[in-house]
Amino acid sequence: MFTYGSRNTWYKQLVSEINACKQFDELMESSIDAVARDRAKEIEEKDNIRKPLTSDQLEQYDEERYSEEFFLYTSSFPHYLRYAQFIAIMAMVESSLTNLCEQLVKLRGKRLNLNCYVPPDERWSKLKKIQACFAEELGLKNKELDTLNQNKHWTRLIRLMKVRNTIVHAEGKVDKETLKKAIREENPKLQLSRSLYIEPDDVITDEDKYDEALRRKAKTQWNRKLEWSEIYRPVIISREFIPSLLNTFKALLGDILKTVEKRNINLR
């Protein structure tokens, strides 16, 4: 247990924000469930209407029923709402950790320049630069440095930032093996969507061979090449992912707090 007092109040403030995010997530998911239940009930009631319809009327009715009722409320809305939450949380992670770095370097009379922690001719993500800043400004060496570099919470957040980037810049469509590997490590909380083109008898259990099978089927059965959007499938976020992400961030903050307390450093 840590006593906050007037020292390191940043930890208490951020944990409060994390808890608020969890409450929002619970509210959002319960609202989605409620709407889906309402729509399911409406569909059941409408099924009683469809019985006397002609075949042409049925075709039009069922098309509207699927697109507007089923897909919208059970797939489309949850998909994009979870994307939005993921992006917002990763922004909070990056901003909060950058603020702590700024305070650390200010204690030494410096201004923060994250690029100065990057070895020459290397390109690092911002989170990896922040990790290096903590290591240097806290004077971590030997075992402590190894512990930081191998910290599973840092590792996960750095990995997930790559997934966040593909959602922001490529609509969540994954075209790199490194990203596919990152998503596989998050399974089942994160998954790649499965194309409707792969029939049940074509089921591929090995994710590495899935795209290859999809291309082969397109060439042999449809005699055409697939469009980029058809090959690179979007990331699907499960409802368990957001709470898990918030727990990882909270655990990392706890690790940082232990380190700064050990060195008698006070951050705000």
Summary of the structure (lengths in Angstrom):
residues: 268
radius of gyration: 23.9
end to end distance: 18.6
largest distance: 79.9
contacts: 709
relative contact order: 0.12
helix: 71%
strand: 3%
